[in-house]
């Protein structure tokens, strides 16, 4: 069961539910941004709200670890510019040292992504440096037993992997970048009940996605079938619309996001649907590359 976030004005007792999913970590000042998970045929919209944070990455130096970092950073806020008083920035850790690669300071998102685009520049030692409470340590390695922060094992060929959080039994099965973002934003800090913020955000995000993804698949399968029945572009487009509708119809009504095998099957279906939708765009059957959100 998910806890729906509430927003309350400082000088008013009134509260209102937030219907847009929000990955929220409390702070005196927070930066709020909007993003989407793009499935091609559908987009899952969400928001992020977090205080000033430095994400410190400790990768194992492989291309797979660079890909994980890139996927995560693309889904974190861009706070570049003097207009934002809350900064979300990025750095590396190498053994006992924190590395600030942008002229001796932590990088903003754009500069960090440009750096990651050049690929690994060598292996870094496992992080033993001291980090502040405002820092999120993210280790990426094929061997995880985190004493601090979050550790991510690169995904397998199906795009599914395991992540671990210090202070929890784990693992957390991940199948999209937002899982990793939720774990990293939350980190290994615990609330008053002893539950890590990482686990709270991960469970909250997937509780909402478990409701909306099957619903979206049903609605869009029906849409594509109706288009196929009355398509004006000829039988080729119609056949592809039917193929996409059939794939979406196989997405189950209930999804267990903790089951690795079921995540394999789900990601196979989602990747197949995204590829078919891409072919509709390439053929000119669909006029827009912007997915339909719910």
Secondary structure by P-SEA (a helix, b strand, c coil): cbbbbbbbcccccbbbbbccccccccccbbbbbbbbbccccbbbbbbbbbcbbbbbbbccccaaaaaaaaaaaaacccccccccccccccccccccccccccccccccaaaaaaaaaaccccccccccccccccbbbbbbcccccccccbbbccccccccbbbbbcccccccccccaaaaaaaaaaccccccccccaaaaaaaaaaaaaaacaaaaaaaaaaaaaaaaacccccaaaaaaaaaaaaaaaacccccccccaaaaaaaaaaaaaaaaaaaaaaaaccccccccccc
